[in-house]
Amino acid sequence: MSKVLLLVLLLMSSVAQANTVLILGDSLSAGYRMAAEQAWPQLLAKQWRQEGRRVEVVNASVSGDTTQQGLQRLPPLLERHQPSLVLLELGGNDGLRGLPPPLIQRNLSTLIELADDAGARVVLTEIKLPPNYGRRYLQQFEQVFSQLADQHRLPLLPFFVEPLIGRQGMMMDDGIHPTADAQPLIAGQVHAFLTPYLEP
């Protein structure tokens, strides 16, 4: 193989790998009670492909995951996929279990640092809880995400479920999980927010 051809192949490989987006989330991103191809991460990847962008979306979301479980899973995911961007969508299950917000914040901060040390840009997803958890806890919980975004100077993706609440057919009966019909709307929200952070 000539040196020129080898250089071209290496350049093509680096371009192809320049945009690997790793989504580390819970059921809100895992496609809860629906086929994987219906979930918004797959629709997001499809939209980028249709635009001709070289983006690989790795959806490493697992229903029920907490920030502690994310800490166990992230290091091997970073090593395997070497993402250029990590979207963190965790904390909801911690909150639903009433875990202390300072603990959630420490875990998320460690996740951010792990991804940053691996050379990935990090985007944090804002999470909100149902109103029945009490004003004090809700306030402390929601502040976690804005404080982390300020502390680590991260983009904060607004809670993508919030615009769906109260819209017919958009939420499952549990009032927490978006339906399959809502997934294209979420993909559109995330697409608009994340695209500017992709490598050119």
FENTA-V418074 format. One record per helix or strand of 2 or more residues. SS is the DSSP state (A for helix, B for strand). FROM is the first residue (numbers start at 1). TO is the last residue. If there is no record, write none. Layout:
SS/FROM/TO + SS/FROM/TO
This chain:
A/3/17 + B/20/25 + A/27/30 + A/36/38 + A/40/50 + B/56/59 + A/67/81 + B/85/89 + A/92/96 + A/101/117 + B/121/125 + A/131/133 + A/135/152 + B/155/157 + A/162/164 + A/180/197
